[in-house]
Amino acid sequence: MRLFTAFEISGSALSAQRVRMDTIATNLANAESTRTPEGGPYQRKMVTFREVLNEGVAVAGVVTDPTPGPRVYEPAHPDADAQGYVQLPNVQVAIEMVDMISATRAYEANVSALTAAKRMALKALEIGQ
């Protein structure tokens, strides 16, 4: 394994987890958005990853969760249908918070791996002195 492979792998994972955190933040910010420019309520977004051989991980894309959100009876709401029901986003705050904790832990683990690789590289340089 090349010396910088560990740096590349950890760096790619850090970038991927950052995209995941940004997506989760967007989901949380729109957890109550009943109207979007596309029409209808906000739909939860999820990040998908793909393996990049010898380079780590990359973001394959951001997909929309097709699961419908709950319908609630609020006849005074501006987005209520003829029967008085409002279609809410399919974002569940508790699930997003768990995903955020998971992404944070993955980010921290990759920072630790990057730090360990850096220490090993420094120790290898000390041997040559």
MMTF fields as JSON, N, C-alpha, C and O atoms, coordinates in Angstrom:
{
  "mmtfVersion": "1.0.0",
  "mmtfProducer": "UNKNOWN",
  "numBonds": 515,
  "numAtoms": 516,
  "numGroups": 129,
  "numChains": 1,
  "numModels": 1,
  "chainsPerModel": [1],
  "groupsPerChain": [129],
  "chainIdList": ["A"],
  "bondAtomList": [4, 2, 8, 6, 12, 10, 16, 14, 20, 18, 24, 22, 28, 26, 32, 30, 36, 34, 40, 38, 44, 42, 48, 46, 52, 50, 56, 54, 60, 58, 64, 62, 68, 66, 72, 70, 76, 74, 80, 78, 84, 82, 88, 86, 92, 90, 96, 94, 100, 98, 104, 102, 108, 106, 112, 110, 116, 114, 120, 118, 124, 122, 128, 126, 132, 130, 136, 134, 140, 138, 144, 142, 148, 146, 152, 150, 156, 154, 160, 158, 164, 162, 168, 166, 172, 170, 176, 174, 180, 178, 184, 182, 188, 186, 192, 190, 196, 194, 200, 198, 204, 202, 208, 206, 212, 210, 216, 214, 220, 218, 224, 222, 228, 226, 232, 230, 236, 234, 240, 238, 244, 242, 248, 246, 252, 250, 256, 254, 260, 258, 264, 262, 268, 266, 272, 270, 276, 274, 280, 278, 284, 282, 288, 286, 292, 290, 296, 294, 300, 298, 304, 302, 308, 306, 312, 310, 316, 314, 320, 318, 324, 322, 328, 326, 332, 330, 336, 334, 340, 338, 344, 342, 348, 346, 352, 350, 356, 354, 360, 358, 364, 362, 368, 366, 372, 370, 376, 374, 380, 378, 384, 382, 388, 386, 392, 390, 396, 394, 400, 398, 404, 402, 408, 406, 412, 410, 416, 414, 420, 418, 424, 422, 428, 426, 432, 430, 436, 434, 440, 438, 444, 442, 448, 446, 452, 450, 456, 454, 460, 458, 464, 462, 468, 466, 472, 470, 476, 474, 480, 478, 484, 482, 488, 486, 492, 490, 496, 494, 500, 498, 504, 502, 508, 506, 512, 510],
  "bondOrderList": [1, 1, 1, 1, 1, 1, 1, 1, 1, 1, 1, 1, 1, 1, 1, 1, 1, 1, 1, 1, 1, 1, 1, 1, 1, 1, 1, 1, 1, 1, 1, 1, 1, 1, 1, 1, 1, 1, 1, 1, 1, 1, 1, 1, 1, 1, 1, 1, 1, 1, 1, 1, 1, 1, 1, 1, 1, 1, 1, 1, 1, 1, 1, 1, 1, 1, 1, 1, 1, 1, 1, 1, 1, 1, 1, 1, 1, 1, 1, 1, 1, 1, 1, 1, 1, 1, 1, 1, 1, 1, 1, 1, 1, 1, 1, 1, 1, 1, 1, 1, 1, 1, 1, 1, 1, 1, 1, 1, 1, 1, 1, 1, 1, 1, 1, 1, 1, 1, 1, 1, 1, 1, 1, 1, 1, 1, 1, 1],
  "groupList": [{"groupName": "MET", "atomNameList": ["N", "CA", "C", "O"], "elementList": ["N", "C", "C", "O"], "formalChargeList": [0, 0, 0, 0], "bondAtomList": [1, 0, 2, 1, 3, 2], "bondOrderList": [1, 1, 2], "singleLetterCode": "M", "chemCompType": "L-PEPTIDE LINKING"}, {"groupName": "ARG", "atomNameList": ["N", "CA", "C", "O"], "elementList": ["N", "C", "C", "O"], "formalChargeList": [0, 0, 0, 0], "bondAtomList": [1, 0, 2, 1, 3, 2], "bondOrderList": [1, 1, 2], "singleLetterCode": "R", "chemCompType": "L-PEPTIDE LINKING"}, {"groupName": "LEU", "atomNameList": ["N", "CA", "C", "O"], "elementList": ["N", "C", "C", "O"], "formalChargeList": [0, 0, 0, 0], "bondAtomList": [1, 0, 2, 1, 3, 2], "bondOrderList": [1, 1, 2], "singleLetterCode": "L", "chemCompType": "L-PEPTIDE LINKING"}, {"groupName": "PHE", "atomNameList": ["N", "CA", "C", "O"], "elementList": ["N", "C", "C", "O"], "formalChargeList": [0, 0, 0, 0], "bondAtomList": [1, 0, 2, 1, 3, 2], "bondOrderList": [1, 1, 2], "singleLetterCode": "F", "chemCompType": "L-PEPTIDE LINKING"}, {"groupName": "THR", "atomNameList": ["N", "CA", "C", "O"], "elementList": ["N", "C", "C", "O"], "formalChargeList": [0, 0, 0, 0], "bondAtomList": [1, 0, 2, 1, 3, 2], "bondOrderList": [1, 1, 2], "singleLetterCode": "T", "chemCompType": "L-PEPTIDE LINKING"}, {"groupName": "ALA", "atomNameList": ["N", "CA", "C", "O"], "elementList": ["N", "C", "C", "O"], "formalChargeList": [0, 0, 0, 0], "bondAtomList": [1, 0, 2, 1, 3, 2], "bondOrderList": [1, 1, 2], "singleLetterCode": "A", "chemCompType": "L-PEPTIDE LINKING"}, {"groupName": "GLU", "atomNameList": ["N", "CA", "C", "O"], "elementList": ["N", "C", "C", "O"], "formalChargeList": [0, 0, 0, 0], "bondAtomList": [1, 0, 2, 1, 3, 2], "bondOrderList": [1, 1, 2], "singleLetterCode": "E", "chemCompType": "L-PEPTIDE LINKING"}, {"groupName": "ILE", "atomNameList": ["N", "CA", "C", "O"], "elementList": ["N", "C", "C", "O"], "formalChargeList": [0, 0, 0, 0], "bondAtomList": [1, 0, 2, 1, 3, 2], "bondOrderList": [1, 1, 2], "singleLetterCode": "I", "chemCompType": "L-PEPTIDE LINKING"}, {"groupName": "SER", "atomNameList": ["N", "CA", "C", "O"], "elementList": ["N", "C", "C", "O"], "formalChargeList": [0, 0, 0, 0], "bondAtomList": [1, 0, 2, 1, 3, 2], "bondOrderList": [1, 1, 2], "singleLetterCode": "S", "chemCompType": "L-PEPTIDE LINKING"}, {"groupName": "GLY", "atomNameList": ["N", "CA", "C", "O"], "elementList": ["N", "C", "C", "O"], "formalChargeList": [0, 0, 0, 0], "bondAtomList": [1, 0, 2, 1, 3, 2], "bondOrderList": [1, 1, 2], "singleLetterCode": "G", "chemCompType": "PEPTIDE LINKING"}, {"groupName": "GLN", "atomNameList": ["N", "CA", "C", "O"], "elementList": ["N", "C", "C", "O"], "formalChargeList": [0, 0, 0, 0], "bondAtomList": [1, 0, 2, 1, 3, 2], "bondOrderList": [1, 1, 2], "singleLetterCode": "Q", "chemCompType": "L-PEPTIDE LINKING"}, {"groupName": "VAL", "atomNameList": ["N", "CA", "C", "O"], "elementList": ["N", "C", "C", "O"], "formalChargeList": [0, 0, 0, 0], "bondAtomList": [1, 0, 2, 1, 3, 2], "bondOrderList": [1, 1, 2], "singleLetterCode": "V", "chemCompType": "L-PEPTIDE LINKING"}, {"groupName": "ASP", "atomNameList": ["N", "CA", "C", "O"], "elementList": ["N", "C", "C", "O"], "formalChargeList": [0, 0, 0, 0], "bondAtomList": [1, 0, 2, 1, 3, 2], "bondOrderList": [1, 1, 2], "singleLetterCode": "D", "chemCompType": "L-PEPTIDE LINKING"}, {"groupName": "ASN", "atomNameList": ["N", "CA", "C", "O"], "elementList": ["N", "C", "C", "O"], "formalChargeList": [0, 0, 0, 0], "bondAtomList": [1, 0, 2, 1, 3, 2], "bondOrderList": [1, 1, 2], "singleLetterCode": "N", "chemCompType": "L-PEPTIDE LINKING"}, {"groupName": "PRO", "atomNameList": ["N", "CA", "C", "O"], "elementList": ["N", "C", "C", "O"], "formalChargeList": [0, 0, 0, 0], "bondAtomList": [1, 0, 2, 1, 3, 2], "bondOrderList": [1, 1, 2], "singleLetterCode": "P", "chemCompType": "L-PEPTIDE LINKING"}, {"groupName": "TYR", "atomNameList": ["N", "CA", "C", "O"], "elementList": ["N", "C", "C", "O"], "formalChargeList": [0, 0, 0, 0], "bondAtomList": [1, 0, 2, 1, 3, 2], "bondOrderList": [1, 1, 2], "singleLetterCode": "Y", "chemCompType": "L-PEPTIDE LINKING"}, {"groupName": "LYS", "atomNameList": ["N", "CA", "C", "O"], "elementList": ["N", "C", "C", "O"], "formalChargeList": [0, 0, 0, 0], "bondAtomList": [1, 0, 2, 1, 3, 2], "bondOrderList": [1, 1, 2], "singleLetterCode": "K", "chemCompType": "L-PEPTIDE LINKING"}, {"groupName": "HIS", "atomNameList": ["N", "CA", "C", "O"], "elementList": ["N", "C", "C", "O"], "formalChargeList": [0, 0, 0, 0], "bondAtomList": [1, 0, 2, 1, 3, 2], "bondOrderList": [1, 1, 2], "singleLetterCode": "H", "chemCompType": "L-PEPTIDE LINKING"}],
  "groupTypeList": [0, 1, 2, 3, 4, 5, 3, 6, 7, 8, 9, 8, 5, 2, 8, 5, 10, 1, 11, 1, 0, 12, 4, 7, 5, 4, 13, 2, 5, 13, 5, 6, 8, 4, 1, 4, 14, 6, 9, 9, 14, 15, 10, 1, 16, 0, 11, 4, 3, 1, 6, 11, 2, 13, 6, 9, 11, 5, 11, 5, 9, 11, 11, 4, 12, 14, 4, 14, 9, 14, 1, 11, 15, 6, 14, 5, 17, 14, 12, 5, 12, 5, 10, 9, 15, 11, 10, 2, 14, 13, 11, 10, 11, 5, 7, 6, 0, 11, 12, 0, 7, 8, 5, 4, 1, 5, 15, 6, 5, 13, 11, 8, 5, 2, 4, 5, 5, 16, 1, 0, 5, 2, 16, 5, 2, 6, 7, 9, 10],
  "groupIdList": [1, 2, 3, 4, 5, 6, 7, 8, 9, 10, 11, 12, 13, 14, 15, 16, 17, 18, 19, 20, 21, 22, 23, 24, 25, 26, 27, 28, 29, 30, 31, 32, 33, 34, 35, 36, 37, 38, 39, 40, 41, 42, 43, 44, 45, 46, 47, 48, 49, 50, 51, 52, 53, 54, 55, 56, 57, 58, 59, 60, 61, 62, 63, 64, 65, 66, 67, 68, 69, 70, 71, 72, 73, 74, 75, 76, 77, 78, 79, 80, 81, 82, 83, 84, 85, 86, 87, 88, 89, 90, 91, 92, 93, 94, 95, 96, 97, 98, 99, 100, 101, 102, 103, 104, 105, 106, 107, 108, 109, 110, 111, 112, 113, 114, 115, 116, 117, 118, 119, 120, 121, 122, 123, 124, 125, 126, 127, 128, 129],
  "secStructList": [7, 7, 6, 6, 2, 2, 2, 2, 2, 2, 2, 2, 2, 2, 2, 2, 2, 2, 2, 2, 2, 2, 2, 2, 2, 2, 2, 2, 2, 6, 6, 6, 7, 7, 7, 7, 6, 6, 1, 1, 1, 7, 7, 7, 3, 3, 3, 3, 3, 3, 3, 3, 6, 6, 6, 3, 3, 3, 3, 3, 3, 3, 3, 3, 7, 7, 7, 7, 7, 7, 3, 3, 3, 7, 6, 6, 1, 6, 6, 7, 7, 6, 6, 1, 3, 3, 3, 7, 7, 1, 7, 7, 2, 2, 2, 2, 2, 2, 2, 2, 2, 2, 2, 2, 2, 2, 2, 2, 2, 2, 2, 2, 2, 2, 2, 2, 2, 2, 2, 2, 2, 2, 2, 2, 2, 2, 2, 6, 7],
  "xCoordList": [0.844, 0.0, 0.895, 1.86, 0.571, 1.338, 1.124, 0.128, 2.072, 2.021, 0.783, 0.162, 0.424, -0.668, -2.05, -3.051, -2.112, -3.408, -4.329, -5.521, -3.786, -4.597, -5.16, -6.305, -4.331, -4.81, -5.942, -6.936, -5.781, -6.808, -8.118, -9.196, -8.012, -9.215, -9.945, -11.157, -9.214, -9.85, -10.395, -11.466, -9.654, -10.129, -11.409, -12.31, -11.492, -12.718, -13.902, -15.018, -13.65, -14.726, -15.164, -16.353, -14.214, -14.568, -15.458, -16.448, -15.103, -15.921, -17.314, -18.306, -17.387, -18.683, -19.567, -20.766, -18.985, -19.774, -20.202, -21.254, -19.405, -19.808, -21.051, -21.968, -21.073, -22.256, -23.455, -24.558, -23.238, -24.33, -24.857, -26.07, -23.961, -24.386, -25.146, -26.146, -24.682, -25.385, -26.797, -27.745, -26.925, -28.232, -29.157, -30.337, -28.637, -29.437, -29.88, -31.026, -28.987, -29.333, -30.447, -31.342, -30.395, -31.451, -32.775, -33.823, -32.723, -33.941, -34.55, -35.758, -33.712, -34.214, -34.775, -35.787, -34.118, -34.588, -35.942, -36.703, -36.241, -37.498, -38.505, -39.444, -38.324, -39.187, -40.648, -41.527, -40.915, -42.295, -42.712, -43.732, -41.927, -42.221, -43.295, -43.056, -44.464, -45.577, -45.685, -46.501, -44.853, -44.904, -43.48, -42.665, -43.203, -41.882, -42.036, -43.142, -40.946, -41.047, -41.516, -42.141, -41.204, -41.638, -43.11, -43.703, -43.697, -45.082, -45.162, -44.377, -46.099, -46.269, -45.288, -44.494, -45.347, -44.464, -43.033, -42.774, -42.121, -40.723, -40.6, -41.281, -39.738, -39.462, -38.049, -37.104, -37.919, -36.641, -35.601, -35.911, -34.372, -33.262, -32.322, -32.156, -31.712, -30.751, -29.536, -29.659, -28.361, -27.113, -26.778, -26.883, -26.376, -25.903, -24.411, -23.932, -23.695, -22.251, -21.883, -22.657, -20.691, -20.149, -18.668, -17.997, -18.185, -16.78, -15.945, -16.316, -14.829, -13.869, -12.617, -11.948, -12.308, -11.214, -9.907, -9.48, -9.283, -7.999, -8.048, -7.006, -9.214, -9.325, -10.349, -10.439, -11.117, -12.074, -13.508, -13.965, -14.208, -15.643, -15.97, -15.263, -17.05, -17.511, -19.034, -19.699, -19.559, -20.999, -21.522, -21.151, -22.388, -22.984, -24.109, -24.367, -24.772, -25.86, -26.706, -26.538, -27.607, -28.584, -29.939, -30.362, -30.62, -31.904, -33.035, -32.831, -34.213, -35.395, -36.134, -36.356, -36.51, -37.287, -38.736, -39.382, -39.256, -40.608, -41.736, -42.91, -41.388, -42.408, -43.264, -42.725, -44.578, -45.423, -45.387, -45.266, -45.494, -45.559, -46.97, -47.892, -47.136, -48.471, -49.414, -48.987, -50.705, -51.742, -52.418, -52.828, -52.53, -53.179, -54.343, -54.329, -55.338, -56.527, -56.283, -56.247, -56.115, -55.927, -56.622, -55.962, -57.929, -58.666, -58.263, -58.477, -57.681, -57.284, -55.913, -55.519, -55.195, -53.848, -53.949, -54.826, -53.071, -53.154, -52.919, -53.324, -52.282, -52.029, -52.998, -52.762, -54.081, -55.073, -55.828, -56.096, -56.166, -56.944, -58.429, -58.787, -59.277, -60.715, -61.347, -62.341, -60.776, -61.302, -60.691, -61.084, -59.738, -59.12, -57.852, -57.348, -57.33, -56.107, -54.874, -54.911, -53.785, -52.506, -51.526, -51.384, -50.864, -49.819, -48.521, -48.017, -47.979, -46.748, -45.532, -45.672, -44.351, -43.126, -42.92, -43.44, -42.165, -41.882, -40.616, -39.985, -40.244, -39.052, -39.44, -40.344, -38.746, -38.935, -37.698, -36.593, -37.896, -36.784, -35.931, -34.705, -36.55, -35.782, -34.854, -33.702, -35.345, -34.514, -33.366, -32.236, -33.658, -32.608, -31.54, -30.352, -31.948, -30.98, -30.103, -28.902, -30.681, -29.884, -28.906, -27.745, -29.364, -28.477, -27.359, -26.22, -27.691, -26.685, -25.617, -24.428, -26.04, -25.09, -24.204, -22.994, -24.8, -24.034, -23.008, -21.859, -23.407, -22.491, -21.373, -20.221, -21.714, -20.709, -19.692, -18.491, -20.167, -19.255, -18.355, -17.165, -18.911, -18.11, -17.06, -15.924, -17.444, -16.503, -15.366, -14.193, -15.73, -14.723, -13.791, -12.586, -14.327, -13.502, -12.498, -11.352, -12.92, -12.008, -10.967, -9.844, -11.321, -10.321, -9.272, -8.079, -9.708, -8.767, -7.855, -6.654, -8.418, -7.61, -6.6, -5.456, -7.016, -6.12, -4.996, -3.843, -5.325, -4.318, -3.321, -2.117, -3.818, -2.938, -2.007, -0.826, -2.519, -1.687, -0.618, 0.521, -0.994, -0.022, 1.09, 2.266, 0.711, 1.717, 2.666, 3.878, 2.094, 2.94, 3.906, 5.069, 3.433, 4.305, 5.429, 6.576, 5.112, 6.138, 7.15, 8.351, 6.661, 7.579, 8.482, 9.665, 7.945, 8.75, 9.831, 10.943, 9.528, 10.527, 11.611, 12.781, 11.222, 12.2, 13.188, 14.355, 12.723, 13.596, 14.732, 15.861, 14.439, 15.43, 16.451, 17.388, 16.325, 17.264, 18.535, 19.43],
  "yCoordList": [-1.173, 0.0, 1.242, 1.325, 2.171, 3.416, 4.232, 4.072, 5.098, 5.916, 6.801, 6.941, 7.39, 8.355, 7.732, 8.447, 6.424, 5.766, 5.973, 6.226, 5.868, 6.069, 7.483, 7.695, 8.459, 9.841, 10.005, 10.678, 9.385, 9.485, 8.843, 9.398, 7.669, 6.96, 7.739, 7.934, 8.184, 8.947, 10.275, 10.714, 10.912, 12.187, 12.029, 12.862, 10.951, 10.731, 10.462, 10.911, 9.725, 9.444, 10.709, 10.891, 11.587, 12.858, 13.691, 14.27, 13.747, 14.505, 13.902, 14.628, 12.575, 11.902, 12.153, 12.393, 12.098, 12.334, 13.794, 14.089, 14.703, 16.107, 16.304, 17.034, 15.65, 15.727, 15.135, 15.676, 14.018, 13.391, 14.339, 14.459, 15.015, 15.959, 17.142, 17.586, 17.649, 18.754, 18.337, 19.112, 17.114, 16.609, 16.451, 16.795, 15.939, 15.793, 17.165, 17.333, 18.138, 19.493, 20.074, 20.749, 19.817, 20.274, 19.6, 20.246, 18.303, 17.588, 18.193, 18.422, 18.447, 19.009, 20.421, 20.785, 21.201, 22.56, 22.57, 23.529, 21.513, 21.441, 20.462, 20.052, 20.091, 19.095, 19.517, 18.679, 20.808, 21.284, 22.037, 22.726, 21.906, 22.616, 21.868, 20.782, 22.462, 21.825, 22.265, 21.744, 23.231, 23.73, 23.922, 24.604, 23.315, 23.445, 24.011, 24.015, 24.49, 24.988, 23.909, 24.215, 22.625, 21.526, 21.198, 20.483, 21.709, 21.424, 20.342, 19.394, 20.477, 19.493, 19.687, 20.627, 18.797, 18.917, 18.507, 17.837, 18.923, 18.54, 17.028, 16.414, 16.425, 14.988, 14.798, 15.439, 13.922, 13.627, 13.189, 12.435, 13.668, 13.298, 12.36, 12.48, 11.424, 10.488, 10.414, 10.454, 10.305, 10.211, 8.735, 7.925, 8.406, 7.05, 7.128, 8.079, 6.093, 6.039, 4.912, 3.98, 5.015, 3.927, 3.797, 4.771, 2.576, 2.304, 2.694, 2.42, 3.329, 3.652, 2.858, 3.138, 1.877, 0.952, 1.688, 2.523, 1.373, 1.94, 3.442, 4.063, 4.021, 5.459, 5.779, 6.929, 4.807, 5.049, 5.01, 4.037, 6.078, 6.139, 7.451, 8.449, 7.422, 8.633, 8.697, 7.681, 9.882, 10.062, 9.635, 10.208, 8.626, 8.152, 9.075, 9.242, 9.668, 10.578, 10.879, 10.289, 11.799, 12.142, 11.78, 12.327, 10.851, 10.369, 10.866, 11.169, 10.94, 11.368, 10.153, 9.185, 10.202, 9.132, 9.259, 10.271, 8.26, 8.365, 8.114, 8.269, 7.73, 7.449, 8.686, 9.769, 8.548, 9.723, 10.104, 9.251, 11.394, 11.887, 11.755, 11.401, 12.037, 11.927, 13.023, 14.104, 12.71, 13.701, 14.078, 13.211, 15.357, 15.83, 16.744, 17.434, 16.729, 17.549, 18.944, 19.14, 19.911, 21.317, 22.167, 22.7, 22.303, 23.012, 24.48, 25.05, 25.108, 26.517, 26.693, 27.817, 25.619, 25.691, 26.087, 25.589, 26.971, 27.405, 26.282, 26.413, 25.197, 24.09, 22.926, 21.833, 23.153, 22.097, 21.81, 22.71, 20.522, 20.149, 20.429, 21.02, 20.011, 20.291, 19.663, 20.175, 18.553, 17.896, 18.464, 18.052, 19.401, 20.027, 19.348, 19.666, 18.413, 17.694, 18.327, 18.802, 18.316, 18.836, 17.671, 16.897, 17.557, 16.539, 17.106, 18.114, 16.456, 16.911, 16.218, 15.188, 16.782, 16.134, 14.774, 14.516, 13.922, 12.588, 12.572, 11.525, 13.702, 13.829, 13.537, 14.167, 12.576, 12.268, 12.76, 12.259, 13.745, 14.404, 13.407, 13.511, 12.452, 11.48, 10.654, 10.409, 10.23, 9.456, 10.315, 9.842, 11.556, 12.454, 12.68, 12.747, 12.798, 12.997, 11.764, 11.892, 10.581, 9.343, 9.281, 8.919, 9.632, 9.654, 10.686, 10.455, 11.812, 12.843, 12.354, 12.603, 11.667, 11.115, 10.084, 10.052, 9.24, 8.232, 8.882, 8.443, 9.913, 10.612, 11.292, 11.297, 11.86, 12.504, 11.501, 11.77, 10.345, 9.293, 8.78, 8.549, 8.606, 8.165, 9.216, 8.88, 10.483, 11.57, 11.537, 11.629, 11.404, 11.354, 10.154, 10.277, 9.003, 7.815, 8.041, 7.602, 8.72, 8.983, 10.036, 9.985, 10.979, 11.937, 11.197, 11.476, 10.256, 9.455, 8.619, 8.526, 8.014, 7.221, 8.099, 7.693, 9.291, 10.228, 10.658, 10.757, 10.912, 11.298, 10.16, 10.398, 8.931, 7.776, 7.589, 7.291, 7.759, 7.631, 8.712, 8.468, 9.899, 10.997, 10.687, 10.917, 10.163, 9.795, 8.718, 8.788, 7.722, 6.655, 7.208, 6.808, 8.112, 8.703, 9.496, 9.435, 10.232, 10.99, 10.065, 10.337, 8.971, 8.0, 7.369, 7.142, 7.088, 6.526, 7.502, 7.085, 8.784, 9.781, 9.873, 10.091, 9.708, 9.731, 8.569, 8.714, 7.422, 6.247, 6.559, 6.108, 7.305, 7.611, 8.64, 8.902, 9.229, 10.264, 9.676, 10.414],
  "zCoordList": [0.0, 0.0, 0.0, 0.76, -0.832, -0.895, 0.378, 1.084, 0.643, 1.852, 1.9, 2.954, 0.782, 0.787, 0.565, 0.549, 0.397, 0.193, 1.386, 1.215, 2.587, 3.795, 3.843, 4.242, 3.425, 3.391, 2.38, 2.652, 1.214, 0.169, 0.608, 0.396, 1.221, 1.648, 2.736, 2.653, 3.753, 4.836, 4.332, 4.751, 3.432, 2.875, 2.086, 2.179, 1.299, 0.53, 1.453, 1.192, 2.534, 3.486, 4.216, 4.48, 4.544, 5.183, 4.264, 4.709, 2.995, 2.034, 1.893, 1.831, 1.842, 1.695, 2.92, 2.78, 4.107, 5.322, 5.431, 6.0, 4.896, 4.888, 4.024, 4.399, 2.872, 1.998, 2.72, 2.65, 3.418, 4.169, 5.244, 5.417, 5.971, 7.018, 6.413, 6.976, 5.28, 4.606, 4.196, 4.324, 3.705, 3.284, 4.48, 4.403, 5.572, 6.795, 7.292, 7.707, 7.252, 7.684, 6.816, 7.325, 5.516, 4.609, 4.951, 4.957, 5.234, 5.617, 6.877, 6.943, 7.873, 9.124, 8.919, 9.517, 8.082, 7.82, 7.114, 7.243, 6.376, 5.621, 6.214, 5.532, 7.453, 8.093, 8.159, 8.36, 7.99, 8.053, 6.791, 6.785, 5.729, 4.483, 3.693, 3.165, 3.625, 2.923, 1.468, 0.708, 1.092, -0.287, -0.805, -0.185, -1.941, -2.566, -3.972, -4.512, -4.578, -5.962, -6.942, -7.958, -6.625, -7.489, -7.286, -8.094, -6.227, -5.884, -4.829, -4.843, -3.921, -2.865, -1.726, -1.732, -0.753, 0.406, 0.073, -0.926, 0.93, 0.788, 0.913, 1.735, 0.104, 0.173, 0.712, 0.251, 1.678, 2.316, 1.279, 0.357, 1.44, 0.563, 1.324, 2.537, 0.591, 1.171, 0.263, -0.961, 0.874, 0.13, -0.076, 0.845, -1.29, -1.568, -1.888, -2.505, -1.446, -1.639, -2.579, -2.797, -3.13, -3.932, -3.595, -3.255, -3.698, -3.434, -4.643, -5.784, -4.383, -5.427, -5.083, -4.088, -5.901, -5.629, -5.362, -6.159, -4.242, -3.805, -3.542, -3.333, -3.55, -3.29, -2.217, -1.789, -1.771, -0.7, -1.154, -1.753, -0.861, -1.11, -1.819, -1.68, -2.575, -3.255, -3.143, -2.943, -3.272, -3.262, -4.624, -5.648, -4.629, -5.885, -6.31, -7.502, -5.35, -5.66, -4.446, -3.379, -4.633, -3.6, -4.171, -5.19, -3.508, -4.006, -3.107, -1.931, -3.683, -2.952, -2.418, -3.146, -1.162, -0.532, -1.014, -0.741, -1.722, -2.284, -1.278, -1.614, -0.06, 0.957, 1.197, 1.426, 1.15, 1.411, 2.885, 3.763, 3.132, 4.506, 5.045, 4.311, 6.315, 6.908, 6.412, 6.005, 6.46, 6.154, 7.463, 8.235, 7.701, 8.923, 8.566, 7.547, 9.422, 9.204, 9.766, 10.98, 8.865, 9.226, 8.172, 7.28, 8.258, 7.199, 7.031, 5.961, 8.072, 7.968, 7.319, 7.009, 7.115, 6.525, 5.055, 4.349, 4.579, 3.172, 2.153, 0.998, 2.554, 1.628, 1.814, 1.298, 2.544, 2.768, 1.467, 0.671, 1.274, 0.089, 0.338, 1.357, -0.577, -0.483, 0.759, 1.272, 1.247, 2.446, 3.735, 4.826, 3.633, 4.8, 5.282, 6.359, 4.493, 4.89, 4.246, 3.111, 5.009, 4.539, 4.455, 5.401, 3.328, 3.164, 3.716, 3.221, 4.745, 5.378, 4.752, 4.092, 4.961, 4.462, 5.127, 6.213, 4.47, 5.001, 5.854, 6.002, 6.406, 7.247, 8.692, 9.242, 9.3, 10.709, 11.447, 11.236, 12.314, 12.988, 13.773, 13.76, 14.449, 15.24, 14.34, 14.698, 13.191, 12.257, 11.726, 11.601, 11.419, 10.928, 11.997, 11.68, 13.241, 14.328, 14.508, 14.746, 14.4, 14.483, 13.318, 13.505, 12.113, 10.951, 11.14, 10.734, 11.753, 11.981, 12.968, 12.772, 14.013, 14.981, 14.3, 14.528, 13.464, 12.729, 11.806, 11.751, 11.09, 10.189, 10.972, 10.54, 12.115, 12.956, 13.457, 13.449, 13.892, 14.379, 13.247, 13.459, 12.067, 10.922, 10.574, 10.241, 10.651, 10.376, 11.393, 11.031, 12.683, 13.738, 13.57, 13.793, 13.184, 12.983, 11.857, 11.949, 10.802, 9.699, 10.047, 9.546, 10.889, 11.38, 12.204, 12.084, 13.042, 13.841, 12.944, 13.197, 11.903, 10.976, 10.255, 10.049, 9.873, 9.2, 10.13, 9.711, 11.38, 12.373, 12.609, 12.708, 12.699, 12.894, 11.703, 11.882, 10.504, 9.297, 9.272, 8.874, 9.699, 9.746, 10.747, 10.467, 11.914, 12.924, 12.393, 12.597, 11.707, 11.151, 10.11, 10.063, 9.289, 8.272, 8.939, 8.496, 9.989, 10.709, 11.367, 11.353, 11.944, 12.564, 11.511, 11.766, 10.349, 9.26, 8.833, 8.508, 8.827, 8.476, 9.549, 9.235, 10.814, 11.905, 11.808, 12.17, 11.323, 11.18, 10.199, 10.39, 9.183, 8.161, 8.596, 7.842, 9.755, 10.19, 10.74, 11.15]
}
